[in-house]
Amino acid sequence: MGVEWLGAPFRPDAVAQSRKEQILSALEQREPSQWGTHLDGVTSTFDTDEREVALTFDACNSFYDEELIRYLEIEEIPATLFLAGEWIDAHPDEAGRLADSPLFEIGNHGLEHRPCSVSGESAWGIKGSDSVREAHREIEANAEKIEEITGQSPRFYRSGTGYYDEVCVELARELGYIVAGFDVAGDQGAMFSAEQIEAALLEAGSGSIILMHMNAPDSAILDGLQRALPRLEEKGYRFVRLSERLY
């Protein structure tokens, strides 16, 4: 039984479903005209009066760079970890362990790691969702997966590849997410050398959101981090999770 409202049972789940349908129906009438990583509504930096940067790591497939995560844990470096559905399915226990760590927080990287599109746009050779409802499933089905494993609904969403159209950005924001972009591409899709990673990270400034990957154990990412992070600390920078500065 729900609470009586205007003579009829009031059920929060029914209201949520109605609200969802209103959002989807309205956005289905929109035609996107923009495509990219740095659209309005995508948060690429944060405001701070301190020397602070946010490290974020995407887990795009089932591979896992355990040594990288161990390094962050040993050095007590906080980060926001964006997990895709395939990674969660491959590492459910580890997803729960990482969520329980005071160093890390878990973000939503999409059920199938697809670019956030309502018309099937592609990025990095990956086809995006091709409708508002497919985009909704890509976002929310993975959120449910994260909540089931971690006990918490994710606050941040980053699409597979980090590409969006403006309709998809609005969808994610209407669903209550902060759409997390970046201003420093730290490893260029896990393809950078250690020297290139070091140089990229040293370009970060106060309020930078750094994008890297935790699903490429054969890459130079760990080596690059071990070079760059101590130098950032020598410059007076500290590392924060996104939730410490974005609400």
N, C-alpha and C positions, 0 to 999 in steps of 0.2 A: 504494500500500500504506500502511495506517495502522499505528500501533504496536499490537502484540499486547497485548490486555487480556482476561484470563480466557479465553484461547484463541481470541478472536475479534478481527478487525481493529477498532481504535479509531479512529474518524474524527471529529474535532472538529465538522465540519459536521453530522454526524448527531446528535451530542449537542445541538448548538444547536437543531436542528429539533425534537428531542424536548422540550427545555426550553420552546421556544416553544409547542408544543402543550399542554403542561401548564399554562402560564400562561393561554392562551386558553380551554381547557376549564374551568378553575376559575372564571374571571371570567364565562364565559357563564352560570353558575348564579346570578349576582348580579343583583338588581334595584336600579337607582339610586333614591335618594330625595332627592338634592341637585342643585342646578343653580346655577352662578354663576361669578364670577371669583376669589373669595377663599375657596376650600375648603381644608380640611386637606390638606397635601401639596403645595400650590402655594406657591412661595417668592416672597413679595412684597417683602421687604426683606432686607438682609444685616447681619450683625454687624460692627461696626467701632468702634474707639476714636478714629478720625480723622474729619475733616470730608470725607466722601467720598460721592459719589452715582454711580449707574450709569445712563448713557444707553443706551436700547435703541430700535431703530427697526425697525418691521415693514414688509416689502415684500409687500403683499397681492395685487397683481395685476401686470400687465405694465408699468405706468407707472413712471417713474424720475425722481426729483428729483436730477439730477446736480449742480446748484448747491449743494444742501444737503450732499451728500457732499464736494464740493470745499471747502466752508467748513470742515468738520470736519478735512479734510486740511491745509488751510492753517494752521488754528489748532492743529493737532496735538492734537485732542480724540479720545480713544479711545471706542469704542462697541461694543455687541453688536448685530449685524444679523440679524434673523429673516427668512429668505427663504422664500416660498411657491413651490410648484412652477411656477406660471405665470410668476413673475418670473424664475426660473432659466432656464426655457425661452426666455424673451425676451432674456435677457442672460447667456448662459453665460460669455462671455469676461470680462465685468465681475465676475461672481460669483467667478471664479478670481482676478482682480486684487485684489478686496477681501479675499479670504481670505489672499492673500499679504502684505497690508499689515500692518505691526506695530501699527497703530492699531486694527484691527478683528478681530472674530471672528464666525463665522457660526453662527447658530442655526437650528433647524428650525421652520418656520411652517406645516407641513402641505402635503401634495401638492396639495389642491384648496382650501386655505384654509377648512376646515370646522370649526365648533365641535366639540369633542371629546365626543361623546355615544355611548352604546350603545343609544339608543332613538329617535333622530331628532329630538331637541330642537333648536329654532332659536334664534338670537341675531342681532340686527341684520338680520333678514330673511334670514339664511342658514341653510339646513337643515343640521343636524349629521349626522355619521355615524350609521347606525341599527343597528349591531351591534358587538360586540367585534371581530369580524374586519374589518369596514370601518374601524373606528378604528385597528386595527393597520396596515392598508394605508395609511391617511392619514398615519400617523406614519413608518412604516418605508420606504415607497416614496420618500418625499421625502428621508429620510436617505440612501438609496442614491444618489439624484440629487445630493445635496450632496457625498457622498464621491467620486462619479465626477468631479465638476467641480473640487473643491478638494483632493482627496487626503486629507481628514480626515473622520472621522465626527463629527457634531455632538454636543456634550455637553448642550445645552439645547434644550428643546422648549417652544414656546408655541403653543397652538391658534389657528386662525383665529377671530377675534373675542375670544380670550382667555377663552371660556366653556368649562366642563367639568361633567361629573357626576363623582361620587366614584369610580365604577368606572373611568372613563377615566383619571382621575388615577393610580389604582393601576396601570393598564396601562402608562402611560408610565414610571412609576417602576420597575416590574418590568423594563421594557426597558432600564433603565439611565440614563434621562434625569433631569436636574433640571428640574422643571416651573416655568418662569419666569413669574411673575405680575408685579405692579406695585403700587405704592402711590400713584403720581402719574400720572394720565391727562393727559399733557401737551398733547394737541391735540384730545381728544374726537373720535376718528375723523377727524382732519384737518378738522374743522368750526370750530374755534376761530379767533377773530381773533388778530392778533399781540398785542394787549393782554391777551387772555384767556390765551394761551400763556405770556406773561411772568408773569402773576399765578400761574398754576398751577405753573410751574417754581420760582418763588420760595417756594412752600410746601414744597418738598423739604427733608428733614432728613438728618442723617447716616445712611447705610444705605438711603436711598431708591432704588428702582428706578423710573425714569421711562420711561413708554411713549409713543412717538411714531411717526411714519410717514415712510417715505422713498419713497413711491409716489404722492405728491400734489403734483406740481410747480406746480400752479396755486393751491395753498393759501397760507396765511400762516405756514406752519411755519418757513421759513428766517428770515423777518423776526422772528418771535417768539423764535427761538433767538438771533439776533444781539442782541436786547434783553436776554434773560435770562442767557445763559451768562457774559458779562462781570460781571454783578452777582453771580452765584453765586461767581465767582472772587474778586471783591472781598471777599466774606464769608469767604473762606478755604477754599472747597470745591475739591476736585480730582475729576476724573472717572476712573472705573475701568471696565474690562471685567468682566463677571460672573465670568469664570473666575479673576480675581484675588482674589475673596472667597468664591466658592462652589465647592466641590469635589465 
